């Protein structure tokens, strides 16, 4: 199954609710991805430009998009970005296919 890395940030209101009522959001994240047949591999909070990161596995892009849409539609986040991750083998396959693509740079 494909892997996905999500970066998210909470709204100030969400942080205020979490301060008043601390909650392990790993359980919620796990339930979201499992509802589409996926798996949560990790949930981390961070300092910096994003408040947290998730590593997910989902059956396909549509399933991951459904989870992302449901989460962002909930209004607790100020940002949510998801990146599809490629394995080393997938990248090697892409490199082999890329050698067959006839690309011409603009103006060349």
N, C-alpha and C positions, 0 to 999 in steps of 0.2 A: 504494500500500500504506500502511496506517496506520503512524504513528510512535509509539514508546514510549520513555519516559524511565525508566530504572531507577536507584534509589539503593541502595547496598549497603554493608555493613560486614563486615569479616572478624572471625573469632574471634581471641582472643589466640594460640591454638595455630597458626592459619593464618599470622599475622604472624611467629611464631617460625620456622615452616618457610620462609617467604619470605625471612627474614633469612639463614637458613642456605643457602638455595638460591634466589637471586633469579631471577625468571622474568617474562617479558613476558606477562601474562594476556590481552592483546589478541588474540593468536592463538587462544587457547582460546575466548574469547567469540565471535570471528568464526566458528569452526567450529560452535558451538552454534546460532547463528541461521541460518547457511547450511544446516544439516541440515534445517530446516523451510521452506526457500525464501526466507529473509529476508536482510537485509544489516545489518552493523554500520556505523554512521556515525561513532561516536566512543567512546572509552574514556578516562576521566580519573580520576585520584586527586585527593583533596581534603582540606583541613583542615576540621574542624567536626563536625557531628552524623553525617555519613556518610563512609566511607572512599573511596567512589568513585561514579562515575556512568557510565552507558552510554546511548547514543542508538541505538536499534534501529529497523529497519523489518521488519515481518512481514506475511505474507499476510492474517492475521486474528487475532482475539483468542485463539482456540483454539491457534493455532501459538505465539503469544507466551506463553500460559499454560503450554504444554508445556515451553518453554525455562525459564521461571521455576521450574516444579516440579522439573525435572531439576537445576537449579542449587541450589535450596534443599534438595533431598533429599540433596545431596552432603555436607552438614555443615560446609563450610568458612566459611559465613557466619553471622553473628549476626543479620543483618537483610537483607531484600531487598524493596523496594517498587517497583511498576511503575505508571506513570501513562500512560494513553492520551492522546496529544497530538492536538489538533484544528488543522487549518489555519485561516487567516483565512477562507477561503471556506466551510469547514464551519461555522465559528462564525456567519458571516453567515446561512447557511441556517438554523441553529438559532434565531437571533434572529427570523427571519421566521416560522418555525413557532411559536415561543413567543408571538408576538402573537395567534395563533389559539387558544391554550390558555386556558380560563376557570379561572383560579386564584382561590381564595378563601382568604385567610389564616385561621389558626385564630382562632376567637372573633369573626370579622367577620360 
